[in-house]
Amino acid sequence: MKERAARINNYFDQQIDQCNQRIKVMQEDERRDEANLEKVRANVYDIFRTILSVAGKTCKEDPVAVKQFFLKKMEQIPANWVTSCEQAEKHGDTVKMTIERIKLDTVAEIRQAFVQTWEEEE
């Protein structure tokens, strides 16, 4: 269990570091809007890194329970983002739509990495 969690946390750390590097470059190039979108992506990684930590504590390091907890949160949390994206699309709010799509795309990446990493050791 601890090795899986460590590998997934390493994944989160790498992704957040890459986001921060891109943010720095974009800010230096005065591409503030793009940097802000990258901050959104980094925040999503950070949210789910925290969720993984909570899952480990809540589920007493039981690998099956941790997996279920984490995947359940991966459905619950983005549900609001889907709704927000749909509302933004209805109202023609392309900025909000872009932000919500970045969140949803990032969650899809996290889910894929989590499932792949978690199942490698089952």
Long-range contacts (C-beta under 8 A, 24 or more apart in sequence): 1-56, 1-61, 1-62, 1-63, 1-66, 2-61, 3-121, 4-63, 4-117, 4-118, 4-120, 4-121, 5-52, 5-56, 5-66, 7-117, 8-52, 8-113, 8-114, 8-117, 8-118, 9-49, 9-52, 11-113, 11-117, 12-45, 12-46, 12-48, 12-49, 12-52, 13-49, 15-42, 15-45, 16-42, 16-45, 16-46, 16-49, 19-45, 37-98, 37-99, 37-102, 40-99, 40-102, 40-103, 41-102, 41-103, 41-106, 44-102, 44-103, 44-106, 44-107, 44-110, 45-106, 45-110, 47-77, 48-73, 48-74, 48-107, 48-110, 51-77, 63-118, 67-118, 70-114, 71-111, 71-114, 71-115, 74-107, 74-110, 74-111, 74-114, 77-107, 78-103, 78-104, 78-107, 81-107
